[in-house]
Amino acid sequence: MARFSNGADHVRRRALAVDALASVDADSLRENAFLRTRGIVSGRDVVDVMAEIARPVLVGVLAEALGLPDVSADVAGVAAAYHPHVAPGEAAEAALTRLVAACGGPTESAAARIGLLVQACDATAGLIGNGLFASLTGKPAEQPVLATRRRIDGADVTVSLAGTPFGAGPRACPGSRHALALSAGVLEALRGFRLTEGETTWVSSPNLRMPSALWVTRG
């Protein structure tokens, strides 16, 4: 993956991800995220946004735009094991194997698309969860991703993202516009909902600040 590469390898692999996103229209992502979310909440009085909407909708919509089937379940499994404090298990390895197959085999192009989906999964779900929580409580929206990793001289290092939610410079997130469009579509579809009386729980992670469950009901 580009983020764990340096020099010419980073430039080449990042270009594959940028090219994959170049044909993806942000307005279409927003509309499709809106429609999928509306379909999920249709006829529902109570829903957990994080489990049933945030990750499945954003990954499903983005995967479709990249010419892939709905691989949201496998992407979520890989994303959960992607963080620096987590050791991947057999389930995550199996999910990654299925993703590689869905993307056409072990190539840099496949890695670029998998990277886009995996890196979007929790980060954009966090945008959705934190944005919705803020709008329903009047509290400031918190940054979902607090830190990331880079590989330098063969070793992984932690890089703080405080104040720069999409990064900066040559390693800035290439999909910031797409992430904002996806989150906007979901949040628009959830207008008129409110928090239930249940307590909102938060992900226990040193590099993420986002709800683990966010139950809402129709206002």
Rosetta blueprint (number, residue, H / E / L):
1 M L
2 A H
3 R H
4 F H
5 S L
6 N L
7 G H
8 A H
9 D H
10 H H
11 V H
12 R H
13 R H
14 R H
15 A H
16 L H
17 A H
18 V H
19 D H
20 A H
21 L H
22 A H
23 S L
24 V L
25 D L
26 A H
27 D H
28 S H
29 L H
30 R H
31 E H
32 N H
33 A H
34 F H
35 L H
36 R H
37 T H
38 R H
39 G H
40 I H
41 V H
42 S L
43 G L
44 R L
45 D L
46 V E
47 V E
48 D E
49 V H
50 M H
51 A H
52 E H
53 I H
54 A H
55 R H
56 P H
57 V H
58 L H
59 V H
60 G H
61 V H
62 L H
63 A H
64 E H
65 A H
66 L L
67 G L
68 L L
69 P L
70 D L
71 V L
72 S H
73 A H
74 D H
75 V H
76 A H
77 G H
78 V H
79 A H
80 A H
81 A L
82 Y L
83 H L
84 P L
85 H L
86 V L
87 A L
88 P L
89 G L
90 E H
91 A H
92 A H
93 E H
94 A H
95 A H
96 L H
97 T H
98 R H
99 L H
100 V H
101 A H
102 A H
103 C L
104 G L
105 G L
106 P L
107 T L
108 E H
109 S H
110 A H
111 A H
112 A H
113 R H
114 I H
115 G H
116 L H
117 L H
118 V H
119 Q H
120 A H
121 C H
122 D H
123 A H
124 T H
125 A H
126 G H
127 L H
128 I H
129 G H
130 N H
131 G H
132 L H
133 F H
134 A H
135 S H
136 L H
137 T H
138 G L
139 K L
140 P L
141 A L
142 E L
143 Q L
144 P L
145 V E
146 L L
147 A E
148 T E
149 R E
150 R E
151 R E
152 I E
153 D L
154 G L
155 A E
156 D E
157 V E
158 T E
159 V E
160 S E
161 L L
162 A L
163 G L
164 T L
165 P L
166 F L
167 G L
168 A L
169 G H
170 P H
171 R H
172 A L
173 C L
174 P L
175 G L
176 S H
177 R H
178 H H
179 A H
180 L H
181 A H
182 L H
183 S H
184 A H
185 G H
186 V H
187 L H
188 E H
189 A H
190 L L
191 R L
192 G L
193 F E
194 R E
195 L E
196 T L
197 E L
198 G L
199 E L
200 T L
201 T E
202 W E
203 V L
204 S L
205 S L
206 P L
207 N L
208 L E
209 R L
210 M L
211 P E
212 S E
213 A E
214 L L
215 W E
216 V E
217 T E
218 R E
219 G L
